[in-house]
Amino acid sequence: MRIRRAIGAAGLVLATTAGLSGCADDPKDKAFGGLGDVGDLPSAPSVPSPGSTDVPGLSSGGSSNGGTSSGGLSSGGSSGVPTPSSPPTYNPSAIGEVDGERCRYSRSLGRISYDVEIQNSSNDQAFRYNFTVSFKIGSSPSSSIATRTIGSRFKTVTVSPGGSRSVTVDVSHSTNQRLVYSCQVTTASKSPAS
């Protein structure tokens, strides 16, 4: 089932890319961030290079590692302090990675259970998955559709890079009458695990 979804998603991406690639043939196209028929824009003036290095505070270059400097009157280059890097990008939606399977009712235990499989699609990053499962039953014993919500359960599960986890989510419900029931993952999101 996952392979069919992956193939379907890949086909959709290819079709969309092919459709949009014909629209972006003119770099000045306004729909894609160009300026349309605006003429050439003026260029910025060039910045003159620093003159002599005998003026305090000016340097033509150099390097610094933790406070020692060389090659000029002030430091340039690396300061030894790490610069912040941009955070890794990821899609916070986890709809394709959190799958519910096997909704079942146990009359002897008095509960409806739902197995949820979480598959981390990233091989580089562990993620914390948050999801909600909604449980419904029919409004009466003669109902053919489960429309009345009897409970929702929120779960948080951490999955290692490229790993998968299975959890069972359940809600208590006891009856001796005929029962129509359903289970559904209604929300699913993820964030990097710390």
N, C-alpha and C positions, 0 to 999 in steps of 0.2 A: 504494500500500500504506500509506504514512504517513497519507494522508487518511482511509482507512478506519479506521485505528487511532485517529486523532484524533476522528473522529465517534463511534466506539464508546466511547472514553473519556469524551467529553462526554455521551453518553447515559447512561452509568453514573453519572456525577456527578449529572446531573439526576434520575435515578430514586432515587438514594440520598438526595438533598436532599429530594425530595418525600416519601419514606417517613419520614424523620426529622422533617420539619416538623410532622407531626401529633402527634408525641410530646412536643413542647416547648411545648404550648399553656398549661401552668400554670407560671408563673415560680417557684413554690415546689416544683416537682417535684424530689425528691431525686436522681433519676437524672441531672439536668442541673445539679447543683451547688447547688440550692436547699436550704432547711432543713426542708422538709416541713411538719409541723404545728406547728413551734415558733412561739410567739407573737412579737409585735414585740420587737425587741432594743432595749436602752436606747441612747440616742444619746450620743455623746461630749460632754463639757463644752466650752463655747466658750472659746477662748483670748482673754484680755483683750488689748487693744491696748496698746503701750508707752505709758507716761506721759510725763513731761517728758523733754526731751532734755538736761537739764543734768547727768544722771548719766553718768559716763564709760562708754563702751562701748555705750550705747543710741542708737538712731537710728530715726527714723520713715521713713527711706527715703533715697534718694540714688542715685548711680551712680558707677562707677569704670571708668576705662579705663587700664590699665597703671600704676596707682599714684596717679593724681590723683583726688581725690574731691570731691564737692560735695553740699550738701543734708543736713547732719547731722554727727554726731560720728564715725560709722563708715560704712564703705561698704556699700552694698547694690546690688542689681542685677547688671549684668554685670561680671565681673572682668577681661575681656580674654583670659582663658585659655579655650581651646575645651573644651567639655564633651564627654565621650565619647558617641558616639551608638551605638545598638544596631546590631549587624552586620546586613547584609541577610539575609533569610531565603531559603533555597533548599532544594530536595530533593536530598540528596547521592546518591540513587540515579540512575543514568543509563541504566537499562535501556531506556527508550523512545527514548533519544537515540543509542545505540550499536547499529548494525545490521550484522550480518554478511550478506554476499551472495557468491555464486559460489565455492563450495568446489570445488577442482579438483586433479587429480593430473597431474603431468608426469613421464612415465616417462623422457624424455630428460634432464631436469634432476634427477631423483631427489628430488622434493619435492612436498608437498601445500601449496597456497596458499589463502588466504582473504582476500577483500576486505572491509574493515570501513569503513563510512561513519559518521562522527560528525557529528551535527547539533546545534548549540548552540541551544536553544529560547529563550534569553534574548537580548533585543535590547539590554540594558543592561550586561551583565557578560561578560567573557571567563572561560572555565572551563578547568581542567586536568582532562582525562578519564583515568582509570586503568581499564584493562580487561584481562581474561585470555581468551585463546582456547585451547580444548582441541581437540586432534587425536586422532582414534581410527581404528583399522582393525579389520577382522575378525580373530578369533583364528586362523583358518586360511584357506587359499585357497577353501574351500568355504563359508565363512560368508556369511550373508545380512544380518547386522547387525554394525555396527562397535561393538565393546564394549571393545577393549583400547586404553587410552590410550598413545600413543607420544610425546606431548609437550604441554607447555603453554607459551604465550608471554605474558608480561606486557608491556604497552605503556602509555606515557604520551604523550598528545597534547594540545596547547593549541589551543583554537578561539576565535576572536574573536567578539564579540557578534553573534548572528544568522548566523554563518558555518557552514561545513561543511568537513570534511576527509575524505579517503579515504586509507587506508593498507592495504598488503598485508602480511599476517602469514603466515609459512610455517615448515614444519618439514621437515627432511631425512628421506626414506624411499625406499630403493631396492629394487625387486623386479622380477622378470620374470614373476611369477605373477599370477593373477587377484587383484584387490584390491577390497575394499569399504572405504570410508573416509567419515569425517564430520568436520565442523568446527563449533564452537559457541562463541559468546561466553558464558562461564560466570559472569563477574563484571563489573560496570561501575559505577563511581562517579565523582563529580566534586567539585571544590573550586574556589573562586575563584582565578583566576590572579593572581599578585602583580605 
